[in-house]
Amino acid sequence: MPAFKAVVGFSLVLLSVSAFAIDREGIEKSVKLKDGSTVHVFKDGKMAMENKFGRPYRMKSGQPMQTADGQSMTMKGDEVARLSNGQRAHMKP
C-alpha cells in the first residue's frame, strides 16, 4: 500500500508541474475578465484571449474589455496562434 500511495503522490505532483509547462515564457501577466475569460499580455505588449474553459479565441484589436476588479483595458493585437501553439505543445506526449 505505501508503494501505491507513493506512485499516486508522484503522479499528482507530475501533473501539477506539467500544468505550468505551457509555453508561457513570453507572457508577462494574465488578467481575469468579468465574463470569466482571461487575457494574457505578452512581453511585447500584444495580447491573447482564453475563454472561461481555457480555449484560445479571437478578439479584435481595439475592443474594450472589463477586468474582474472593474478596470477597463483595450485589446492590443490578436495573438491567438501564439497561445494556441503553446497549449498544443503542452498536449503532445
N, C-alpha and C positions, 0 to 999 in steps of 0.2 A: 504493500500500500504506500509506503514512503516514496518508492520509485515513481509510482503513478502520480503522486502529488507533485514531485519534482518535475516530471515531464509536463504536466498541466501548467504548473507555475512558469516554467521556462517558455512554453508556447505562448502564454499570455503576455509575458514580457516582450517576446519577439514580435508579436502582433502590435503591441503598443509602440514599439520603436519603429516598426515599418510604417506606421500611420504617419509619422513625421518625415518619412523618406521621400515624399513627393517633392519634385524639383521646386523648392521654394527659396533657392539661393538668391533669386532676383527680387523676391517680394520684400518690400520694406515694411509694410504694415497691412493688416486686414481689418476692415471695419464692418460691423454688423449693421444692416439696414432695418428700417421699421417693418418691412414686409417679411423679414426672416432671411433674406438673401445676404450675401457677403460680397463686398467689393475689395479686391486685392490691389494694392498700389505697389508698383514695381519701382526699383531704384531710379529708373529713367523718367519717372513721373506718369507713365502710362498705366492704365487700369484694366482689370479683368473682372467680370461678374461671375458669381456662382449662386445658383438658386438655393432655396432652403433645403433641397435634397442633395446638394453637393455637386450638381451638374453645371458645367460652364454654359453660359448663354450670352447672347449678344445684347448690347445696349448701345444706341447711337451716341457718338461723341457729342458733348454739349448738353446731354439730358440731365436735368436736375434730379437729385436723389435726397431722401430724408434718412439720416442715421437714426439708430435706435435711441440715442440720447437727445434727439430733437434738432441736431445741427443739420445744415444742408450742405451738400457738395455737388460738384458738377463732374460728370463723366469726361475723362480725357483719354482718347484713344479707344481701341477695342481689341484687347489682347487675348481674345477667347482661345485662339490657337496655342498661344504660349502656355496658358493654364491647362488646356486640354492635353497637350503633349506631355506635360509634367504628370498628369494623372494617369495617362496611358503607360508611361514609363514605370510608374508605380505598380500597375496591374500586371505587368509581364512577370512570368515565373522566373 
